[in-house]
Structures are given as C-alpha cells and as structure tokens.
Amino acid sequence: STYTYSAGPGMLPKEVMQEIQQHLLTFEYDGISIIETSHRSESFQHVVDSLEARLRRLMHIPENYAVLWLQGGATLQFSMIPMNLRNQNRFAYVDTGVWSKKAMEDAKHFGQVDVIHPLIDEAGGMSFEPSLVQDVDYLHVTLNNTIEGTRFTNLPETTVPIIADASSNILAEHIDVERFGVIYAGAQKNIGPAGLTVIIIRRDLIQSKELPSYLDYASHVDTLFNTPSTLSMYAAERVLKWVEDQGGVEAMERLNREKSEAVYSFLEQSNVFSPLVSGERRSLTNIPFTTGDHGRDLSFQQFAIERGLLELGGHRSVGGLRASLYNAMPREGAERLVDVMRAFEEENDV
Ligand code: PLP
C-alpha cells in the first residue's frame, strides 16, 4: 500500500473515503449528491447536529462552549481572535515557531503583542512563565508545532483566557477543553477535508464588537450563518464517527504514541538518521528528522517514493525530512516507514 506522510492535508480513513464515494451520488436519495444538497435541508441539518454532538462527546465539550464551523482555515482565526476578543488591545503570544509567529503578526493589526518565549526544562519539556502574562486580553499558544515537531508538555495556569491553535493535534491527543477560552483548528489534518475550521469558544467570550458580519463570532453561534463547507462537514461527521468507533480520543492518543514511539526509537539508534527534536516536547504527530546531509535526505525521499511512501520532505524553513502521523495513519504506516528507513540505512551505512 501507499502511505502519505504529508503535514496537511492528512490521510482520511479508507472506509470513510469509500462511504463518501458512495454518497457522492446518493445522499438524500438516489440521484442527489451530498454536494447538491441544500445546507438548509433537513437531511443536512442531521449532519450538522451529529457533527457537533460527536465532537462534544469526543472532546467532552460542555454546554457553556459554542462550536462553530467556519471557512478561512486556522489562518483566518489569526485575525478573528484578536478582532473579537480585544478589550485592552494587548495580547500575549508564546513564540513556539512558524505558525505562532504568523498568528502574532496578524494580531499586531489589532493591538500590542507581548512575545513570551517558551521554557525548556531538563527533560526537554516545554512550558512558559505565567508571571509574564499580565494586563492582556488573552494568551495565545500553539499546542502542537506542525513544522518544528514540538508540543507543550505543561501549560501553567494564568488569569487570562488561553487561546489554543490545535490545528495539528485536535482529536490526536487529550485536550482539557475547560482550560481554554478558545480552541481552534483547521480540519484538514485530523478532522476531514480542507475547507473547514472548527472553533470551540466559551460563550461568555463572545461579545459583539460591531465587526463585519462574517468576522463576528456572534453571527455563527448555534446557527449556519451562510453556506458552509457542506461536503467537508459531511466528511468530517463520518470521520468523527470513525474516531468514536475506534474508541475515541483516548484510543487515538494511544495509537499516536505507539506510532511516534516506533519512529523516534528507530531514529535514536540509527547510524544514518537522527531526530531534530529531543526530550518530552516531541510531537506525537509531526516528526522532523534528517540524515545530516541535504543530498542524502533527497535520496531517501526518492527511495521512499519508490516504495510507496509519499510526502516525506521537510518544511522549507527547517529542511531535512518530516513524517506526519495523524489519526488516519495506521500503525502499519509507521512500521513501514521504519522498515524503509532501515533498508536505506543498510544500503548507505558507512
Ligand atoms: N496552525 C498550525 C499549527 C498549522 O499546522 C497550520 C497549517 O498547517 C495552520 C495554523 C494554518 O492552517 P490553515 O491552512 O487551515 O489556515
């Protein structure tokens, strides 16, 4: 089989793809595609209700949080968050890499940004100093850094709402929703196809700021404000059913730990490959690694493609190689990657 280790969009479970394929022609009844179905129809309303109910069950989202399904990706949230949550027009951002920097650049259009540098402890755990978070409307963290392959291991308490970009770890590991004011994520890694963004927001934080209608969170609470990404929502609902059938987020996290552990432990003892991140802050979903030589990294990528392992190139800002192992990547995908790295090592070890 072929496996795709892309950082996004990620793979979808094969059985979900087959179901989508079938409903492309027969959603409401024979001859009516899910793509053609009105977002105001009763059958689509079932999809919306079920999608939200499944996410609430999977993440234990309490009723005092609203769940919004928007477009524009996680990137649009980089500006909707400061636009909607500003009061003093001052925000704190923990700088953990490329995506957190993009988030703070957009926030600068709406106020002052205090940059907080992460703390790394002896075990390689990642945290931040809470006393630096003062007189701000919120603190923003990127829970999993897709490009750098790192994650927070400890989030200290702060007195301001914590806003989390969970684009690359939502549903892949446990997230304690009640610790956050907002959790947002582009769907395309662990939830479904691109074109859909989920925002889980504590209701008391939704205070109208007289924004243009789409950009105001209040427009989207408990209603479909405009035509949503209907096909992506339908696919996401099927993916969430699949996650529930697999045993929920707990089972996904267990699987993701097993998969990433298999790859990290190979990288640790390899004579050819090495991991780019060490210690407890290693991501469960994104693993950057290298042979230490650009030409050899490219040869490995080619070697892997010839064996059906796709999209192992590193991000241009980090270089090297990267394997993303989101929920739909089966255990065999991680094992196959290790086997192919071992075969390359046998051919290239000096
Ligand atoms: N935040 C993180 C952590 C990401 O990994 C990504 C995309 O990979 C984004 C934000 C941007 O998401 P989108 O492409 O949905 O705007």
Residues whose N, C-alpha, C, O or C-beta is under 5 A from the ligand:
A	BS01	PLP	G8 G72 G73 A74 T75 W99 N144 T146 D165 S167 S168 G186
